[in-house]
Each structure stands twice: as structure tokens, then as C-alpha cells.
Amino acid sequence: MQHGSRLDPANRFLSTEQVPDFDHWDEVSEPHPTWSDRKIEYLADTSRSFVTSNDSPDIPFRYSANPYRGCAHGCAYCYARNTHEYLGLNAGLDFETKIFVKQQAPQLFREFLARDAWCCEPIIFCGVTDCYQPAEREYRLMRQCLEVALECRQPVSLITKNALIVRDVDLLAELAKLQLVHAHISINSLDPELARVMEPRTSIPAARLRAVKALSDAGVPVRVMVAPIIPGLNDHEAPAVMKAVREAGALDARYVMLRLPLTVEPVFREWLTRTQGAKAEKVEGLIRHMRHGEMSSANWGERMRGTGPIAEQFATMFAVFRQKLGFGDLLRLDTSQFRSAVQSHGQLRLF
């Protein structure tokens, strides 16, 4: 099975670390297991909370919801990998092979929207892992959540790099008519070979472009995220990506510079050395040039964009092409139509 990572990096919250020792393995009976033997497991997530909030000054939304923890897409660069450490697992192979499924997500979403304290604001699916990752084909949690959103007139934004989002174009079109949805599609390369190495189990770039067109044709506002930008690897493709998505109907385009927080860094560096050969040293040098000599920066205001001449040059280039191609901000989602959900037990409100 193709994985983005081949590592089991130590969990920073655990005092002990398990290291495989095959010195005494009985090679006569069977070969020792390797990274390629890891199968994807889907595990029940019994969390009773679903919608979370953040107050980070450089994140443009307050509320987000995630039906899944972990992501089978296997992107080595994924900034969310280290969140698996909160579950006692690791940011490497565990993140992409042990996927926690919140099977009660639609019910929890309904209960959240039925709270007296809820003052309607847009909710983002997902702020962490991809809501249309492969598990969604079977569990259909995102579709059920969209049905709840439509019923309650709750505005939502979706972020994905999977063309599976087109499956729900009927619901998204209905939400769009009411100005209740934005779709964000991530496309950071048009090169199918590079995309397959960077993002092993995502939709190919051509499929994502078709998704942009299908959603746009249905009246769904689409913003493309050219993200992450990896200097020396895919940064030169940004203008071509922007042109292609504009022709497909995208109304806006934005970018995010590569982020490698905490234990994401060793996973990415192993992938970079293994897959990019002679480019690896140049890419790492350019990343450090934008991150004060480090591989990552957690400073607000610069963690999404980087600093220094190279980061500034890219930002200027992106802004020029964004204006030249006619991109603009999406219309604000309408919060005035919200109507509180009926609890899953059917109990109506007294007032």
C-alpha cells in the first residue's frame, strides 16, 4: 500500500518509545513487517463534541467541525499530522492508517445547532483533516451534515482536495442558492506524477479541476487553495494552476506556504530525501530561508506566508496573477436565515 510516510516518530507526550527490533526475528517462518504492510484501520470515535472553536488571529474562521481524525490521503506535508499525538499515536504512519470516525457526527451537529447559546456563524468543514477523504465514500458523514445544514439554514464552508465532493453537488447547489456555502478545493500542482508522490491517495489534479467546473456550473462559489506552496518544488506552478482553475470557474484563489509544526518536520524531511533526490537540499534551503533558518515557524502573521525576500517575491507574484485573472473575494455567507434544529429525540422548544 502506498503511504506518504515511512516513519513512526516518537510521540512527544509519551515517556516511552517503542522501537522495532528484528535481530531475533524468525526469518525462516516469515519476513518481518515493513511500512508497506500497514493497512488502513477505521476506528470508532466516541467523542461527544463535534464543533470546535479557535481564536488564532491568522485563521479566518472561528468554528470548525471534523467528522474524521487522521487522514488516509497520506500527504507527507500535512500540518495536522501531530494532532494524532493527542490520541497516543504518532504523526507518521499512524496518522494515515488509523482513522477515527465520528459516526455520530450528524446527530452531534444537529444537537450543537439546537443549543440556545448558538449564535449563528459560518462553520468550516474541516479545520484539520479532509472531510472528503476515502472514508467518506462508505460513511457518508459529510453528506448527512450537509443535510442538517440545509435544514437549519446553517452557513458552511468546505475544504477538500478530493473530487468526491461532487457527489454532494445536489445539496451544495441548494445551499448555494441560499448563499449558505463556499467550496475550497486544494490544488497545488498540475503535474500528476508530482501530485501522486506528494498526495498518494487524493484525486489527481485533472479530477480536481473537473470538480471545480462541476461545482461552479452548479452555482457553488469555489475558491481554490494553491496550498501548500513548497519552495523549489511546486512554487513555479502557481501561475499555471491559477489560470487553469480560473478557466474552470473558480472565483478566488489563495495560497498557504508550507508549514511543518513539531513532529510533522521529520516526516516531511524523510519524504523529501526519499522522493526528491537532488532537489531535497535546495528545497530545504529555501524553506529555511523563509523560516529564520528553521524548517518551521509558529509565529502568528508569518506562519502561513513566511518571511524574507523569497516569501515577499512569491506573495507579490501571486497578487499580480490574482488581479490579472480576475479573482476576487467570495460573497459573505448569509447567517440571517438560520433556524434552530429540532433535537434528535424530537423534543420541541418551549419558547
C-alpha positions, 0 to 999 in steps of 0.5 A: 500500500502506498503511504506518504510516510515511512516513519513512526516518530516518537510521540512527544507526550509519551515517556516511552518509545517503542522501537522495532527490533528484528535481530531475533526475528524468525526469518525462516517462518516469515519476513518481518513487517515493513511500512508497506504492510500497514493497512488502513484501520477505521476506528470508532470515535466516541467523542461527544463534541463535534464543533470546535472553536479557535481564536488564532488571529491568522485563521479566518474562521472561528468554528470548525467541525471534523467528522474524521481524525487522521487522514488516509490521503497520506500527504507527507506535508500535512500540518495536522499530522501531530494532532494524532499525538493527542490520541497516543499515536504518532504523526507518521504512519499512524496518522494515515492508517488509523482513522477515527470516525465520528459516526455520530457526527450528524446527530452531534451537529444537529444537537450543537445547532439546537443549543440556545447559546448558538449564535449563528456563524459560518462553520468550516468543514474541516479545520484539520483533516479532509472531510472528503477523504476515502472514508467518506465514500462508505460513511457518508458523514459529510453528506448527512451534515450537509443535510442538517445544514440545509435544514437549519439554514446553517452557513458552511464552508468546505475544504477538500482536495478530493473530487468526491465532493461532487457527489454532494453537488445536489445539496451544495447547489441548494445551499448555494442558492441560499448563499449558505456555502463556499467550496475550497478545493486544494490544488497545488500542482498540475503535474500528476506524477508530482501530485501522486508522490506528494498526495498518494491517495487524493484525486489527481489534479485533472479530477480536481479541476473537473470538480471545480467546473462541476461545482461552479456550473452548479452555482457553488462559489469555489475558491481554490487553495494553491496550498501548500506552496513548497519552495523549489518544488511546486512554487513555479506552478502557481501561475499555471494552476491559477489560470487553469482553475480560473478557466474552470470557474473558480472565483478566488484563489489563495495560497498557504506556504508550507508549514511543518509544526513539531513532529510533522518536520521529520516526516516531511524531511524523510519524504523529501530525501526519499522522493526528491533526490537532488532537489531535497537540499535546495528545497530545504534551503529555501524553506529555511530561508523563509523560516529564520533558518528553521524548517518551521515557524509558529509565529502568528502573521508569518506562519502561513506566508513566511518571511524574507525576500523569497516569501515577499517575491512569491506573495507579490507574484501571486497578487499580480496573477490574482488581479490579472485573472480576475479573482476576487473575494467570495460573497459573505455567507448569509447567517440571517436565515438560520433556524434552530434544529429540532433535537434528535429525540424530537423534543420541541422548544418551549419558547 
